[in-house]
Amino acid sequence: LLYLNEDSFVSDERLAEQVKQAREDRLKIVMAHENDPALGGCQFSRFFEVTPQELIAGGLYKDLAKSCFPGRHRKVSLVVLAKSLGATPARSRADLLVSGSNRFSVAEGSTSLAK
């Protein structure tokens, strides 16, 4: 998860190195673009000014960032972001108990319980 706000790539040079390494390792990078001014939200165009050119030219922003909107849209924004990270709807504990299993495990890459 690459969380983008007004401080991204500005206050810490390590971020650029970490992103570069993640891309070299071919890790999936999901970007979250903060839009809430109280949390450092800014226009996306700012990232083209502060992101190292090497990352931009390498296609970092080829994939769309998930917008994290403030206020009443926040929960929906976070659900969309969670789904991008592989989240699935969770089943309730009661549903799992009714299905006859008392053993639970979390599948790799999933946030839902599976029998």
Steps between C-alpha positions, in 0.01 A plus 500: 500500500641835397315773691528829312446834671663842496807368685567205268850505352570833673594434860671163465733386222461139615151483347637534146758229569235268647268551203788446258592174677137381506474561126829317436366209706182513289277547805147618440471865603154628584492878532265688731462870418397702803246770417411615853684829568499422874711190421737667254279455195609677184445507126646196323699730272725578798649151478636573154692790659645316800540138386850418373497510121649151486183357662267700278686398183497140624119500499418536870184696421394282208247332729236719656521591866192435714360828629438532873227761527400676823166517676213275409696347211787383722360155580428423136848619402657268756290204383616557142859522623462184710364309200800614298717346768315169473236534771184293466174525693542335838257238621374539853622265774141376542483405131823306532383314809174400330699356211635237742860604538669636808840535331578826328782611280577805294577422138816661368416835340153510654345675795206265528477188711492167325429150630 
